């Protein structure tokens, strides 16, 4: 008689154990680190640029330093630009906020982009560049600030326009 009771009890215990080991719901949502609040590059509703695509590669390679915010200090930004160090430069205008951001150096190329933004969105077209570091000079810097448009600087502007056409794209 004990055999008749033991068998159903073992069967019941086995069913209980197996039902507890069934498939479980798994949360597949990505984990987000709430401490990360600052983006290196402003959000732009557009197709991903070469500079944005390499931002992750540059960061993963560990070749970048901490982002420096130069505000509207042109000297600060020029020093960062000439060394291709991650930084941002912003000037408030009547049309919006002009920004130029250096993403950093990856291999021998410096990645940077800029444009006019309003409420965090790009107005019109901006520029995204992947330029060999050895071409980053005062003339390149001054070109992006329109300092080569004065009379007598036509040759400099012509050369900088050529470099910009070769290494930069509209975004």
C-alpha positions in Angstrom: 0.0 0.0 0.0 2.9 2.3 0.7 4.1 1.8 -2.9 0.7 3.1 -4.2 1.0 6.4 -2.2 4.7 7.0 -2.9 4.4 6.8 -6.7 1.7 9.5 -7.0 3.5 11.7 -4.5 6.8 11.4 -6.5 4.9 12.1 -9.7 3.2 15.2 -8.2 6.5 16.5 -6.8 8.1 16.0 -10.2 5.3 17.9 -12.0 5.6 20.7 -9.4 9.3 21.0 -9.9 9.1 20.8 -13.7 6.4 23.5 -13.8 8.6 25.8 -11.8 11.4 25.4 -14.3 9.4 26.5 -17.3 10.2 29.3 -19.8 10.5 32.7 -18.1 9.9 36.1 -19.6 13.2 37.9 -20.3 13.4 41.7 -20.5 15.2 42.5 -23.8 15.1 46.3 -23.4 18.5 47.9 -23.6 20.1 49.0 -20.3 20.6 52.8 -20.0 23.2 54.3 -17.7 21.3 57.3 -16.1 24.6 58.9 -15.2 25.4 59.6 -18.9 23.7 62.9 -19.6 26.0 64.8 -22.0 26.4 64.1 -25.7 29.6 65.1 -27.5 27.8 66.0 -30.7 24.4 67.9 -30.7 21.5 65.8 -31.9 20.9 66.4 -35.5 17.9 64.9 -37.3 19.7 63.7 -40.4 21.5 60.7 -41.8 24.4 59.7 -39.7 27.6 61.5 -40.8 31.1 60.1 -41.1 32.1 62.0 -38.0 29.2 60.6 -36.0 29.8 57.1 -37.2 33.5 57.3 -36.1 32.7 59.0 -32.8 32.1 55.6 -31.3 35.2 54.2 -32.9 37.3 57.1 -31.7 35.9 56.7 -28.1 36.3 53.0 -28.2 39.9 53.3 -29.3 40.5 55.5 -26.2 42.3 58.2 -28.3 40.1 61.0 -27.2 40.4 63.2 -24.2 37.6 64.7 -22.1 35.4 67.2 -24.1 36.3 70.8 -23.4 33.6 73.4 -23.7 35.2 76.6 -24.9 31.9 78.5 -25.0 32.6 81.5 -27.3 36.3 81.8 -26.4 37.9 81.7 -29.8 41.5 81.3 -28.4 40.5 78.3 -26.3 38.8 76.7 -29.4 41.7 77.5 -31.7 44.2 75.7 -29.3 41.9 72.7 -29.2 41.3 72.7 -33.0 44.9 72.9 -33.9 45.6 69.8 -31.7 42.3 68.1 -32.7 41.2 67.7 -29.1 37.5 67.1 -28.4 35.9 70.4 -27.8 32.9 72.6 -28.6 32.6 76.3 -29.6 29.2 78.2 -29.6 28.2 81.7 -30.5 24.7 83.0 -30.1 23.5 84.9 -33.2 20.1 86.4 -34.2 19.5 83.3 -36.3 20.4 80.7 -33.7 23.5 79.1 -32.1 26.5 78.6 -34.3 28.4 75.5 -33.2 31.6 73.9 -34.2 32.5 70.6 -32.5 35.7 68.6 -32.6 35.0 65.0 -32.1 38.7 64.0 -32.0 41.5 62.2 -33.7 41.2 58.7 -35.1 44.3 57.4 -36.8 45.7 60.3 -38.8 42.3 62.1 -39.3 40.6 64.8 -37.3 36.8 64.6 -37.2 34.8 67.7 -36.6 31.4 69.2 -37.6 29.5 72.4 -37.3 26.4 74.3 -38.2 23.7 76.7 -37.1 21.3 75.2 -34.5 18.0 76.4 -33.1 16.4 74.5 -30.2 19.0 71.7 -30.7 18.1 71.2 -34.3 20.3 71.9 -37.3 19.0 74.8 -39.4 19.8 74.5 -43.1 22.9 72.5 -43.8 25.9 72.0 -41.6 29.4 70.6 -42.3 31.1 67.3 -41.3 34.8 66.9 -41.9 37.4 64.1 -41.7 40.6 65.9 -42.4 44.2 64.6 -42.1 45.7 66.1 -39.0 48.7 67.4 -40.9 46.4 69.8 -42.8 44.9 71.3 -39.6 46.5 74.8 -39.6 45.6 78.4 -38.7 44.4 78.9 -42.3 41.9 76.1 -41.9 40.7 77.5 -38.6 40.4 81.0 -40.0 38.5 79.7 -43.0 35.7 78.3 -40.9 35.4 81.7 -39.3 35.4 83.5 -42.7 38.7 85.3 -41.9 40.0 84.6 -45.4 37.5 86.6 -47.3 39.3 89.9 -47.0 41.0 91.6 -50.0 44.5 90.1 -50.6 43.6 86.6 -49.1 42.1 85.2 -52.3 44.8 82.6 -52.7 44.4 81.4 -49.1 40.6 81.2 -49.5 40.9 79.3 -52.8 43.2 76.7 -51.2 41.0 76.4 -48.1 37.9 76.0 -50.3 39.7 73.1 -52.1 40.6 71.4 -48.8 37.1 71.9 -47.5 35.6 70.4 -50.7 38.0 67.4 -50.5 37.6 66.5 -46.8 34.2 67.9 -45.7 30.5 67.0 -46.6 27.3 68.9 -46.1 25.0 67.5 -43.4 
